Amino acid sequence: MTDLDTLADALADRYRLDRQLGQGGMATVYLAHDRKHGREVAIKVLRADVAESLARERFLREIQLAARLSHPHILPLYDSGEANGVLYFVMPVMKGQTLRERMAADAPISIEEAVRITTEVADALDYAHRHDIVHRDIKPENILLHEGHAVVADFGIGKALLAASADNTTVTQVGVLVGTPAYLSPEQAAGDVLDGRSDLFSLGCVLYEMLTGEVAFSAASTPAVIAKRFFYSPPSVKLARADVPDAIDATTARMLQRSPEDRFASGAKVVAALRATPTGLPVATPANGARHERSIAVLPFVNLSADPDNEFFSDGLPRNSSPISRA
């Protein structure tokens, strides 16, 4: 019996597995039909060897905490659990595009759109941080665009993996680092204790890329990319794009400060700074808790050790693949 058959049999009373959407180093994503609610869902299944390295109860407990997040700009978590030894979690499926796809089609994007997307993501981060959840992997692939608004995927998954691996001596010795090299904060790259300001650094990298069309930190190798943030400051966005207002340039630079103490203290502070910036169009007001109907796909995230020899813990789809179903 294949892994898919095993999973399908274990979940048959709740979900009908249709097909694989994508596979990465850590997990496989399947399109499925939720029998009870009559809707399509995305089921992400941890690879067997990865699941075996985790403290399962701790992982599922942390996932349950993430499921409590309720915010218009956060992708909801429908379900999670263990079935026939398989760890899985269930999220919506989206007909749309990621911010990465949006930038690939038209980069750099307009200043107004970049500010609006950043404001909405910062608002989501502020909410999550106030609930003691740091995302740890903010990047264009994890920002979904639906009906003109940003929705952040994979909230709480990084924390669950780290919490579960901390209970396992083998994984702890490896020093697993959740994140993507180009968007890691210096403290995350160093393996230090994180707070919400780490996510704001990552969001600053995303804002920089939206405005300039260039990655803030790039180099020939993964170790070089990670090391660069300890000594290099990206040039002003105005050097690449003269029409960027000074205030937005300053906000971006502050988000990219190496020391957390020199960044904004919260996502709410980022929202306030961007809302005060004249860009020609109004910036979206922070969400008030109303949830709009949407159908969004879970996107993969990446887990890397700071040691390139330990780059075994990766979850993602091939670069030419996308789990987002097209209308």
DOMI-434401 format. One line per field, with one value per residue (C-alpha): residue number from 1; residue in one letter; x, y, z. Coordinates in Angstrom, 2 decimals. Each point is the difference from the previous one (the first is absolute). Layout:
// DOMI-434401
num NUM,...
residuo A,...
px X,...
py Y,...
pz Z,...
This chain:
// DOMI-434401
num 1,2,3,4,5,6,7,8,9,10,11,12,13,14,15,16,17,18,19,20,21,22,23,24,25,26,27,28,29,30,31,32,33,34,35,36,37,38,39,40,41,42,43,44,45,46,47,48,49,50,51,52,53,54,55,56,57,58,59,60,61,62,63,64,65,66,67,68,69,70,71,72,73,74,75,76,77,78,79,80,81,82,83,84,85,86,87,88,89,90,91,92,93,94,95,96,97,98,99,100,101,102,103,104,105,106,107,108,109,110,111,112,113,114,115,116,117,118,119,120,121,122,123,124,125,126,127,128,129,130,131,132,133,134,135,136,137,138,139,140,141,142,143,144,145,146,147,148,149,150,151,152,153,154,155,156,157,158,159,160,161,162,163,164,165,166,167,168,169,170,171,172,173,174,175,176,177,178,179,180,181,182,183,184,185,186,187,188,189,190,191,192,193,194,195,196,197,198,199,200,201,202,203,204,205,206,207,208,209,210,211,212,213,214,215,216,217,218,219,220,221,222,223,224,225,226,227,228,229,230,231,232,233,234,235,236,237,238,239,240,241,242,243,244,245,246,247,248,249,250,251,252,253,254,255,256,257,258,259,260,261,262,263,264,265,266,267,268,269,270,271,272,273,274,275,276,277,278,279,280,281,282,283,284,285,286,287,288,289,290,291,292,293,294,295,296,297,298,299,300,301,302,303,304,305,306,307,308,309,310,311,312,313,314,315,316,317,318,319,320,321,322,323,324,325,326,327
residuo M,T,D,L,D,T,L,A,D,A,L,A,D,R,Y,R,L,D,R,Q,L,G,Q,G,G,M,A,T,V,Y,L,A,H,D,R,K,H,G,R,E,V,A,I,K,V,L,R,A,D,V,A,E,S,L,A,R,E,R,F,L,R,E,I,Q,L,A,A,R,L,S,H,P,H,I,L,P,L,Y,D,S,G,E,A,N,G,V,L,Y,F,V,M,P,V,M,K,G,Q,T,L,R,E,R,M,A,A,D,A,P,I,S,I,E,E,A,V,R,I,T,T,E,V,A,D,A,L,D,Y,A,H,R,H,D,I,V,H,R,D,I,K,P,E,N,I,L,L,H,E,G,H,A,V,V,A,D,F,G,I,G,K,A,L,L,A,A,S,A,D,N,T,T,V,T,Q,V,G,V,L,V,G,T,P,A,Y,L,S,P,E,Q,A,A,G,D,V,L,D,G,R,S,D,L,F,S,L,G,C,V,L,Y,E,M,L,T,G,E,V,A,F,S,A,A,S,T,P,A,V,I,A,K,R,F,F,Y,S,P,P,S,V,K,L,A,R,A,D,V,P,D,A,I,D,A,T,T,A,R,M,L,Q,R,S,P,E,D,R,F,A,S,G,A,K,V,V,A,A,L,R,A,T,P,T,G,L,P,V,A,T,P,A,N,G,A,R,H,E,R,S,I,A,V,L,P,F,V,N,L,S,A,D,P,D,N,E,F,F,S,D,G,L,P,R,N,S,S,P,I,S,R,A
px 0.00,1.39,0.24,-2.92,-2.09,0.88,-1.01,-3.14,-1.09,0.70,-1.96,-2.72,-2.79,0.83,1.89,0.23,3.50,-0.05,3.56,3.41,0.53,3.72,2.83,2.99,2.76,-2.20,-3.59,-2.42,-3.12,-3.16,-3.23,-2.92,-3.75,-1.38,-2.96,-1.72,0.10,-0.03,3.08,3.47,2.89,3.78,1.46,3.69,1.59,3.38,2.47,0.27,3.65,-0.64,-3.05,2.00,2.54,-2.65,-1.73,-3.43,-2.15,1.95,-0.28,-3.76,-0.43,1.80,-2.04,-3.15,1.19,0.60,-3.52,-1.40,1.29,-2.92,0.87,-1.06,3.61,1.01,-0.70,-2.16,0.84,-2.97,1.24,3.07,0.86,1.72,-1.39,1.70,3.23,-0.32,0.08,-2.16,-1.76,-2.75,-0.42,-2.14,0.76,0.34,-0.65,2.44,3.70,2.81,1.87,2.97,-2.06,-1.32,3.52,1.24,-2.77,0.56,2.97,0.47,-3.66,-1.67,0.88,-3.65,-0.39,3.28,-1.07,-3.45,1.35,2.61,-2.61,-2.30,2.80,1.29,-3.51,-0.17,3.42,-0.98,-3.03,2.02,2.82,-2.49,-1.03,3.65,0.45,2.96,-0.37,3.73,-0.37,-1.47,0.81,-1.86,-0.91,-1.85,-1.99,-3.10,-2.00,-3.76,-2.51,2.69,0.98,2.92,-0.42,2.93,0.39,1.67,-0.44,1.10,1.53,3.57,-0.60,-1.56,2.98,2.52,-1.93,-0.35,3.62,1.20,-1.30,2.17,3.73,0.93,-1.78,1.18,3.61,-0.47,-1.18,-3.02,-0.69,-3.40,0.06,1.20,3.57,-0.77,-2.59,1.54,0.54,3.53,-1.17,-1.77,3.09,2.05,-2.39,-0.93,-3.32,-2.53,-2.85,-2.33,2.66,1.63,-3.11,0.06,3.55,-1.19,-2.94,2.45,1.86,-3.29,-0.86,3.47,-0.42,-3.46,1.24,3.30,-0.45,3.24,0.57,1.34,2.60,1.44,3.25,1.47,-0.73,-2.39,2.69,1.03,-3.62,-0.45,3.30,-0.64,-2.65,2.60,2.13,-1.96,-2.82,-2.00,0.21,-2.84,-3.04,0.08,3.24,-1.90,-3.29,0.09,-3.78,-0.14,-0.95,2.69,-2.25,-0.43,3.74,0.60,-2.62,1.58,3.47,-1.20,-1.61,3.36,2.11,2.36,-0.84,-3.61,0.12,0.43,-3.05,-3.66,-1.16,-3.15,-1.95,-2.42,2.86,0.76,-3.66,-0.06,3.15,-1.31,-3.48,1.55,1.87,-1.54,0.16,-2.80,-2.50,-1.46,1.68,-2.30,-1.20,1.13,-2.50,-2.76,-0.50,-2.58,0.82,-0.77,-0.73,3.04,1.46,3.75,2.65,2.58,3.45,3.18,2.60,3.71,2.05,3.75,2.83,2.48,2.58,-0.26,0.89,-3.27,-2.29,-2.08,-3.07,-1.68,-3.64,-1.09,-1.12,2.30,0.52,-2.07,-2.91,-2.86,-2.65,-2.46,-2.82,-1.02,-3.56
py 0.00,3.45,2.94,1.60,-3.17,-0.15,3.61,-0.32,-3.02,1.72,3.14,-1.62,0.88,3.73,0.71,-1.43,0.48,1.03,0.64,1.25,3.75,-0.01,-1.57,1.41,-1.13,0.00,-0.50,-0.85,2.03,-1.69,1.38,-1.60,0.23,0.75,-2.40,1.70,3.54,-0.77,2.09,-0.38,0.12,-0.34,-2.67,0.34,-3.24,-0.08,-2.46,-3.18,0.46,3.61,-0.94,-2.69,2.59,2.15,-0.20,-0.56,1.06,3.23,0.67,-0.54,2.10,2.92,-0.43,0.24,3.34,1.25,-1.10,2.53,2.91,1.78,2.98,1.12,-0.03,-3.38,-3.27,-2.08,-3.50,-2.34,-3.21,-1.94,-3.32,-3.35,-2.88,-3.38,1.61,2.90,3.61,2.33,3.34,1.38,3.46,1.68,-0.03,3.25,0.91,2.88,0.77,0.46,3.25,-1.74,-0.67,3.56,1.43,-2.37,1.24,3.69,1.09,2.43,0.41,3.34,1.89,0.08,-3.75,-0.70,2.21,-1.57,-3.56,0.85,1.70,-3.02,-2.45,2.20,0.12,-3.82,-0.25,2.42,-2.14,-3.24,1.48,1.16,-3.67,-1.04,-1.51,1.03,-1.12,-0.55,-0.29,3.19,0.04,0.65,-3.69,0.07,3.15,-0.88,2.53,-0.42,2.53,2.69,-0.71,-1.77,-3.20,-1.52,-3.79,-2.52,1.94,-1.98,-2.88,1.16,0.38,-3.47,-1.58,1.72,-0.76,-3.66,-0.37,1.58,-3.10,-2.26,-0.19,-0.97,2.92,2.45,-0.96,0.70,3.51,0.27,3.51,0.78,2.59,0.93,1.37,3.19,1.13,-1.09,2.62,0.17,-1.42,-2.86,-0.74,-0.04,-2.44,2.49,0.27,1.81,2.39,1.71,2.44,-2.88,-0.33,3.76,-0.27,-2.73,2.18,2.85,-2.29,-0.66,3.71,0.79,-2.63,1.25,3.57,-0.64,-3.34,-1.12,-2.41,1.91,-2.66,-2.10,-1.88,-2.98,-2.57,-0.60,0.53,3.27,1.19,-0.73,1.63,3.15,1.39,0.27,2.58,1.34,2.52,0.10,3.31,2.48,-1.00,3.50,-0.85,-2.63,1.88,3.76,0.41,-1.82,2.55,0.76,-1.26,-3.42,-0.19,0.77,-2.53,-2.73,0.81,-0.10,-3.42,-1.27,1.14,-2.73,0.54,-0.78,3.00,2.30,-1.34,0.73,-1.48,-1.57,-0.62,2.70,2.51,-1.02,0.41,3.46,1.07,-1.17,1.44,3.38,-0.08,1.81,-2.32,1.35,-2.65,-0.81,-2.83,-2.74,0.46,-2.79,-2.84,0.18,-3.73,-0.48,-3.08,-0.08,-3.21,-1.38,-3.17,-0.16,-2.68,-0.85,0.92,-1.82,1.52,-0.61,-1.23,0.38,-0.47,2.86,-2.65,-0.75,-3.61,-0.27,1.27,-3.14,1.54,1.65,0.20,1.42,-0.57,0.06,3.54,-0.68,-1.42,1.63,-1.51,2.74,-1.26,2.16,1.02
pz 0.00,-0.92,2.39,-1.83,0.39,3.70,0.51,-2.11,2.01,3.32,-0.92,-2.11,2.43,-0.19,-3.24,-3.51,-1.35,-3.66,-1.11,1.04,-0.32,0.74,1.95,1.85,2.27,3.10,-1.09,-2.78,-0.77,-1.27,-1.40,1.83,0.41,3.45,0.21,2.92,-1.39,-3.72,-0.83,-1.45,2.46,-0.06,2.29,0.83,1.21,1.72,-1.47,2.08,1.00,0.99,2.05,1.78,1.13,1.68,3.35,-1.52,2.91,0.34,-3.75,-0.03,3.13,-1.63,-3.19,2.11,1.37,-3.55,-0.97,2.46,-2.08,-1.65,-2.19,-3.50,-1.22,1.48,-1.80,2.38,1.14,-0.37,1.53,1.14,1.51,-0.24,-2.06,-0.37,1.17,-2.47,1.22,-2.07,0.02,-2.19,-1.51,-2.69,-3.71,-1.90,-3.62,-0.38,0.17,2.47,0.43,-1.61,-3.12,0.07,0.10,-2.69,-2.30,0.71,2.11,1.52,0.86,0.66,3.15,1.03,-0.31,1.80,2.90,0.18,-0.01,2.64,2.17,-0.13,0.77,2.83,1.44,-0.10,1.63,2.74,0.82,0.03,2.06,2.62,0.20,0.47,-3.46,-2.15,-3.62,-0.72,-3.77,-1.46,-3.72,-3.28,-0.37,3.33,-0.84,-2.01,-1.98,0.00,-1.30,0.18,3.60,1.68,2.02,1.90,-0.16,2.32,3.24,3.03,-1.97,0.59,3.72,0.15,-1.73,2.23,3.17,-0.97,-1.09,3.25,1.77,-2.16,0.66,-3.54,-1.64,2.64,-0.66,-3.69,0.84,-2.25,-1.21,-1.44,-2.74,-3.48,-0.35,-1.94,2.57,3.32,2.67,1.44,3.33,-1.76,-2.09,3.22,1.68,2.71,1.84,-2.22,0.52,-2.45,-1.19,-1.87,-2.18,-0.59,-1.36,-2.39,-1.02,-0.62,-2.41,-1.80,-0.17,-1.33,-2.72,-0.95,-0.37,-1.78,-1.72,1.67,2.88,3.01,0.84,-2.81,-0.51,-1.86,2.72,2.88,2.70,-1.67,-0.16,3.71,0.97,-2.03,2.35,2.80,-1.81,-2.97,-0.20,-3.25,-1.88,0.26,-2.03,-1.49,-1.80,-1.96,-0.16,0.34,0.29,3.33,2.71,2.58,2.80,-1.62,-0.63,3.68,1.15,-2.13,1.29,3.60,-0.50,-1.31,2.93,1.23,3.66,1.05,2.32,-2.99,-1.86,0.60,3.29,-1.48,-3.16,1.15,-0.11,-3.58,-0.92,1.58,-1.83,-3.38,0.50,0.72,-3.30,-2.99,-3.02,-2.13,1.08,3.43,1.90,1.28,3.56,2.37,0.17,2.58,0.31,-2.78,-2.05,-3.69,-1.86,-1.82,-1.39,0.42,-0.44,2.63,-1.26,0.88,2.27,0.26,2.94,-0.15,2.45,0.24,-0.84,-3.75,0.74,1.88,-2.77,0.26,1.57,-2.94,-0.88,-3.31,-3.51,-3.03,-1.21,-3.11,1.99,1.85,2.28,-0.91,-2.18,-2.90,-0.68
